Every structure is written in structure tokens, then in C-alpha cells.
Amino acid sequence: PSASPEPRSALLQGSQLYAVIDAVPVRRWKEFMRVLELREAEIELVELEVAHIRDQQYEMLKRWCQQTSATLDHVFAALERMELAGCAEALRQSLPVGP
């Protein structure tokens, strides 16, 4: 892995997924996934297949990443659309900053 952090337009990767999960309130998670346009059938399937909520969140995010060119810009835009600018700001601060 390279030493320099990826730009926000780069695709989401492992540790960033957990940063996103931590930034979004659990009670708004499904809404967040819908705003990101993960299909309802996928959301329901993950809920059936995966027992723990954090694992569900990771799996939903992972599936979204596999279906689209998932970037942090998409995540920030979704949070702002949901009027969760504070969560977006917390996420920005938790991610490594470029050189």
C-alpha cells in the first residue's frame, strides 16, 4: 500500500468503510444506504443473512461499493442530502488528510 492517503474521489477501501460506519447514526443507516441507492432487496437480504448490526452495515456498504464507483464524495453528498453535515464533518476529520 502507498504511504500517501487517497484523494476523496478515490474508491472506498477497508478502513474507510469503518470510518463511514462510525460516522453515520445507526438509526439512519438504512436511509443512508437508500440515499446511496443500494437496492431495497439488497438491504433486506443483508438483514436476513447477517446477525450483528455492525456486520450488516459493513456488508451493505461493501455491496454498494461493488455495484458502483463508490467514492467518499458520494458518501459526503449522501450525508449532506440527509442533513447530516455534522456527521460528514466528523468523517472528514477521522480520515487521513493528504500531504
MDTraj code that builds the backbone (N, CA, C; nanometers):
import mdtraj as md
import numpy as np

residues = "PRO SER ALA SER PRO GLU PRO ARG SER ALA LEU LEU GLN GLY SER GLN LEU TYR ALA VAL ILE ASP ALA VAL PRO VAL ARG ARG TRP LYS GLU PHE MET ARG VAL LEU GLU LEU ARG GLU ALA GLU ILE GLU LEU VAL GLU LEU GLU VAL ALA HIS ILE ARG ASP GLN GLN TYR GLU MET LEU LYS ARG TRP CYS GLN GLN THR SER ALA THR LEU ASP HIS VAL PHE ALA ALA LEU GLU ARG MET GLU LEU ALA GLY CYS ALA GLU ALA LEU ARG GLN SER LEU PRO VAL GLY PRO".split()
xyz = np.array([
    [0.0826, -0.1216, 0.0000],
    [0.0000, 0.0000, 0.0000],
    [0.0855, 0.1259, 0.0000],
    [0.0401, 0.2274, -0.0680],
    [0.1183, 0.3503, -0.0763],
    [0.1092, 0.4285, 0.0540],
    [0.2098, 0.5084, 0.0805],
    [0.2146, 0.5837, 0.2057],
    [0.1206, 0.7034, 0.2033],
    [0.0942, 0.7563, 0.0832],
    [0.0097, 0.8756, 0.0767],
    [-0.1384, 0.8370, 0.0753],
    [-0.2202, 0.9090, 0.1518],
    [-0.3644, 0.8790, 0.1546],
    [-0.4293, 0.9079, 0.0192],
    [-0.5359, 0.8357, -0.0073],
    [-0.6061, 0.8516, -0.1346],
    [-0.6869, 0.9809, -0.1342],
    [-0.7046, 1.0423, -0.2499],
    [-0.7936, 1.1585, -0.2575],
    [-0.9383, 1.1149, -0.2350],
    [-1.0239, 1.2121, -0.2028],
    [-1.1636, 1.1789, -0.1735],
    [-1.2359, 1.1185, -0.2924],
    [-1.1859, 1.1422, -0.4122],
    [-1.2521, 1.0878, -0.5299],
    [-1.2091, 0.9437, -0.5568],
    [-1.1125, 0.8934, -0.4780],
    [-1.0689, 0.7552, -0.4934],
    [-1.1758, 0.6605, -0.4374],
    [-1.1698, 0.5362, -0.4822],
    [-1.2671, 0.4377, -0.4352],
    [-1.2463, 0.4092, -0.2870],
    [-1.3571, 0.3794, -0.2196],
    [-1.3515, 0.3467, -0.0770],
    [-1.2766, 0.2169, -0.0545],
    [-1.2032, 0.2099, 0.0559],
    [-1.1284, 0.0904, 0.0903],
    [-1.1529, 0.0539, 0.2359],
    [-1.1052, -0.0657, 0.2745],
    [-1.1280, -0.1253, 0.4053],
    [-1.1475, -0.0359, 0.5262],
    [-1.0419, 0.0318, 0.5705],
    [-1.0518, 0.1104, 0.6936],
    [-1.1475, 0.2277, 0.6767],
    [-1.1600, 0.2778, 0.5539],
    [-1.2524, 0.3883, 0.5290],
    [-1.3967, 0.3425, 0.5499],
    [-1.4247, 0.2158, 0.5197],
    [-1.5608, 0.1644, 0.5388],
    [-1.6008, 0.1779, 0.6855],
    [-1.5088, 0.1424, 0.7750],
    [-1.5396, 0.1523, 0.9177],
    [-1.5540, 0.2974, 0.9621],
    [-1.4764, 0.3863, 0.9012],
    [-1.4898, 0.5289, 0.9338],
    [-1.6285, 0.5781, 0.8942],
    [-1.6781, 0.5331, 0.7783],
    [-1.8124, 0.5718, 0.7332],
    [-1.9179, 0.5138, 0.8285],
    [-1.9026, 0.3857, 0.8627],
    [-1.9971, 0.3210, 0.9549],
    [-2.0030, 0.3973, 1.0874],
    [-1.8870, 0.4368, 1.1384],
    [-1.8821, 0.5086, 1.2662],
    [-1.9460, 0.6475, 1.2569],
    [-1.9413, 0.7079, 1.1381],
    [-1.9904, 0.8450, 1.1231],
    [-2.1425, 0.8541, 1.1096],
    [-2.2058, 0.7484, 1.0593],
    [-2.3499, 0.7524, 1.0318],
    [-2.4265, 0.6956, 1.1521],
    [-2.5241, 0.7699, 1.2048],
    [-2.6032, 0.7169, 1.3175],
    [-2.6729, 0.5860, 1.2786],
    [-2.6686, 0.4873, 1.3665],
    [-2.7268, 0.3557, 1.3389],
    [-2.8733, 0.3687, 1.2957],
    [-2.9482, 0.4554, 1.3627],
    [-3.0919, 0.4667, 1.3314],
    [-3.1183, 0.5251, 1.1936],
    [-3.0156, 0.5862, 1.1319],
    [-3.0303, 0.6448, 0.9977],
    [-2.9601, 0.5606, 0.8906],
    [-2.9048, 0.4450, 0.9312],
    [-2.8206, 0.3677, 0.8403],
    [-2.8937, 0.3238, 0.7140],
    [-3.0146, 0.2646, 0.7304],
    [-3.0866, 0.2164, 0.6119],
    [-3.1244, 0.3318, 0.5196],
    [-3.1619, 0.4426, 0.5778],
    [-3.1922, 0.5615, 0.4977],
    [-3.0672, 0.6027, 0.4192],
    [-2.9522, 0.5996, 0.4865],
    [-2.8247, 0.6337, 0.4232],
    [-2.7984, 0.5428, 0.3030],
    [-2.8199, 0.4124, 0.3216],
    [-2.7965, 0.3182, 0.2124],
    [-2.8951, 0.3421, 0.0972],
    [-3.0177, 0.3803, 0.1298],
    [-3.1155, 0.4102, 0.0234],
    [-3.0756, 0.5359, -0.0532],
    [-3.0252, 0.6374, 0.0194],
    [-2.9798, 0.7604, -0.0464],
    [-2.8624, 0.7284, -0.1399],
    [-2.7786, 0.6335, -0.0983],
    [-2.6677, 0.5899, -0.1840],
    [-2.7159, 0.4983, -0.2970],
    [-2.8464, 0.4663, -0.2953],
    [-2.9105, 0.3877, -0.3999],
    [-2.8734, 0.2402, -0.3985],
    [-2.8481, 0.1858, -0.2790],
    [-2.8397, 0.0402, -0.2666],
    [-2.9832, -0.0109, -0.2740],
    [-3.0055, -0.1147, -0.3547],
    [-3.1423, -0.1638, -0.3740],
    [-3.2029, -0.2158, -0.2433],
    [-3.3311, -0.1934, -0.2256],
    [-3.4035, -0.2374, -0.1059],
    [-3.3884, -0.3881, -0.0858],
    [-3.3922, -0.4637, -0.1951],
    [-3.3773, -0.6098, -0.1865],
    [-3.2418, -0.6472, -0.1259],
    [-3.1375, -0.5728, -0.1619],
    [-3.0038, -0.5990, -0.1061],
    [-3.0016, -0.5699, 0.0439],
    [-3.0631, -0.4583, 0.0824],
    [-3.0680, -0.4198, 0.2239],
    [-3.1375, -0.5303, 0.3042],
    [-3.2523, -0.5762, 0.2547],
    [-3.3278, -0.6801, 0.3251],
    [-3.2520, -0.8117, 0.3297],
    [-3.1840, -0.8458, 0.2206],
    [-3.1068, -0.9688, 0.2152],
    [-2.9951, -0.9678, 0.3196],
    [-2.9250, -0.8564, 0.3290],
    [-2.8166, -0.8451, 0.4283],
    [-2.8739, -0.8592, 0.5694],
    [-2.9902, -0.7969, 0.5944],
    [-3.0511, -0.8062, 0.7272],
    [-3.0847, -0.9508, 0.7623],
    [-3.1246, -1.0292, 0.6634],
    [-3.1572, -1.1701, 0.6872],
    [-3.0322, -1.2555, 0.7057],
    [-2.9286, -1.2257, 0.6280],
    [-2.8088, -1.3101, 0.6256],
    [-2.7112, -1.2817, 0.7388],
    [-2.7083, -1.1572, 0.7874],
    [-2.6047, -1.1153, 0.8823],
    [-2.6683, -1.0779, 1.0157],
    [-2.6177, -1.1358, 1.1233],
    [-2.6820, -1.1189, 1.2537],
    [-2.6542, -0.9830, 1.3192],
    [-2.5290, -0.9437, 1.3261],
    [-2.4918, -0.8242, 1.4032],
    [-2.5031, -0.6973, 1.3195],
    [-2.5523, -0.5910, 1.3815],
    [-2.5788, -0.4655, 1.3103],
    [-2.4527, -0.4092, 1.2456],
    [-2.3407, -0.4115, 1.3150],
    [-2.2172, -0.3555, 1.2577],
    [-2.1728, -0.4367, 1.1356],
    [-2.1896, -0.5679, 1.1439],
    [-2.1567, -0.6532, 1.0299],
    [-2.2527, -0.6269, 0.9137],
    [-2.3790, -0.6009, 0.9460],
    [-2.4769, -0.5658, 0.8418],
    [-2.4348, -0.4374, 0.7719],
    [-2.3955, -0.3379, 0.8519],
    [-2.3550, -0.2092, 0.7955],
    [-2.2362, -0.2280, 0.7006],
    [-2.1376, -0.3053, 0.7469],
    [-2.0188, -0.3285, 0.6644],
    [-2.0573, -0.3983, 0.5348],
    [-2.1407, -0.5005, 0.5449],
    [-2.1812, -0.5787, 0.4274],
    [-2.2601, -0.4933, 0.3285],
    [-2.3519, -0.4093, 0.3778],
    [-2.4285, -0.3218, 0.2887],
    [-2.3357, -0.2248, 0.2161],
    [-2.2440, -0.1672, 0.2916],
    [-2.1506, -0.0716, 0.2328],
    [-2.0619, -0.1409, 0.1298],
    [-2.0171, -0.2619, 0.1633],
    [-1.9321, -0.3379, 0.0721],
    [-2.0074, -0.3682, -0.0578],
    [-2.1338, -0.4088, -0.0463],
    [-2.2132, -0.4391, -0.1665],
    [-2.2351, -0.3143, -0.2503],
    [-2.2596, -0.2016, -0.1831],
    [-2.2745, -0.0754, -0.2559],
    [-2.1455, -0.0438, -0.3317],
    [-2.0319, -0.0630, -0.2658],
    [-1.9020, -0.0366, -0.3287],
    [-1.8803, -0.1254, -0.4512],
    [-1.9271, -0.2488, -0.4445],
    [-1.9082, -0.3425, -0.5559],
    [-1.9969, -0.3062, -0.6754],
    [-2.1094, -0.2416, -0.6494],
    [-2.2055, -0.2117, -0.7557],
    [-2.1813, -0.0777, -0.8241],
    [-2.1103, 0.0116, -0.7577],
    [-2.0912, 0.1453, -0.8131],
    [-1.9456, 0.1856, -0.7997],
    [-1.9104, 0.2972, -0.8581],
    [-1.7767, 0.3517, -0.8331],
    [-1.7886, 0.4354, -0.7060],
    [-1.7862, 0.3667, -0.5932],
    [-1.8112, 0.4269, -0.4626],
    [-1.6930, 0.5132, -0.4191],
    [-1.7195, 0.6411, -0.3969],
    [-1.6144, 0.7315, -0.3503],
    [-1.6611, 0.8051, -0.2246],
    [-1.5678, 0.8646, -0.1559],
    [-1.6022, 0.9450, -0.0387],
    [-1.6897, 1.0630, -0.0780],
    [-1.6709, 1.1135, -0.1993],
    [-1.7565, 1.2239, -0.2452],
    [-1.9041, 1.1824, -0.2447],
    [-1.9310, 1.0590, -0.2881],
    [-2.0685, 1.0081, -0.2852],
    [-2.1210, 1.0027, -0.1415],
    [-2.0355, 0.9551, -0.0512],
    [-2.0735, 0.9428, 0.0894],
    [-2.1043, 1.0805, 0.1484],
    [-2.0154, 1.1773, 0.1245],
    [-2.0377, 1.3128, 0.1779],
    [-2.1653, 1.3734, 0.1199],
    [-2.1879, 1.3535, -0.0100],
    [-2.3083, 1.4074, -0.0739],
    [-2.4339, 1.3459, -0.0120],
    [-2.4302, 1.2155, 0.0144],
    [-2.5457, 1.1481, 0.0750],
    [-2.5716, 1.2022, 0.2156],
    [-2.4661, 1.2191, 0.2947],
    [-2.4824, 1.2714, 0.4303],
    [-2.5404, 1.4126, 0.4272],
    [-2.4940, 1.4935, 0.3352],
    [-2.5447, 1.6301, 0.3266],
    [-2.6904, 1.6324, 0.2800],
    [-2.7261, 1.5415, 0.1891],
    [-2.8655, 1.5309, 0.1458],
    [-2.9570, 1.4913, 0.2614],
    [-2.9027, 1.4112, 0.3544],
    [-2.9795, 1.3669, 0.4715],
    [-2.9748, 1.4708, 0.5846],
    [-2.9127, 1.5847, 0.5580],
    [-2.8949, 1.6908, 0.6571],
    [-2.8131, 1.6423, 0.7777],
    [-2.7097, 1.5637, 0.7469],
    [-2.6175, 1.5144, 0.8495],
    [-2.4785, 1.5741, 0.8254],
    [-2.4756, 1.7047, 0.8066],
    [-2.3489, 1.7733, 0.7796],
    [-2.2494, 1.7530, 0.8939],
    [-2.2990, 1.7468, 1.0173],
    [-2.2109, 1.7226, 1.1322],
    [-2.1427, 1.5873, 1.1228],
    [-2.2166, 1.4871, 1.0752],
    [-2.1594, 1.3533, 1.0564],
    [-2.0563, 1.3564, 0.9442],
    [-2.0868, 1.4313, 0.8382],
    [-1.9928, 1.4442, 0.7270],
    [-1.8630, 1.5087, 0.7758],
    [-1.8767, 1.6105, 0.8592],
    [-1.7590, 1.6796, 0.9120],
    [-1.6775, 1.5866, 1.0026],
    [-1.7465, 1.5096, 1.0868],
    [-1.6774, 1.4141, 1.1742],
    [-1.6017, 1.3102, 1.0903],
    [-1.6635, 1.2675, 0.9818],
    [-1.5988, 1.1702, 0.8934],
    [-1.4752, 1.2320, 0.8292],
    [-1.4876, 1.3551, 0.7808],
    [-1.3711, 1.4230, 0.7199],
    [-1.2542, 1.4277, 0.8180],
    [-1.2852, 1.4559, 0.9448],
    [-1.1792, 1.4696, 1.0455],
    [-1.1197, 1.3337, 1.0828],
    [-1.1979, 1.2266, 1.0690],
    [-1.1469, 1.0949, 1.1096],
    [-1.0615, 1.0302, 1.0015],
    [-1.0700, 1.0811, 0.8782],
    [-0.9930, 1.0215, 0.7687],
    [-0.8558, 1.0873, 0.7593],
    [-0.7578, 1.0103, 0.7121],
    [-0.6247, 1.0700, 0.6966],
    [-0.6286, 1.1842, 0.5957],
    [-0.5536, 1.2882, 0.6226],
    [-0.5513, 1.4054, 0.5348],
    [-0.4317, 1.3926, 0.4408],
    [-0.4508, 1.4374, 0.3186],
    [-0.3435, 1.4286, 0.2184],
    [-0.2214, 1.5098, 0.2574],
    [-0.1095, 1.4902, 0.1867],
    [0.0167, 1.5586, 0.2207],
    [0.0097, 1.7082, 0.2024],
])
top = md.Topology()
chain = top.add_chain()
for i, resn in enumerate(residues, 1):
    res = top.add_residue(resn, chain, resSeq=i)
    for name in ("N", "CA", "C"):
        top.add_atom(name, md.element.get_by_symbol(name[0]), res)
traj = md.Trajectory(xyz[None], top)
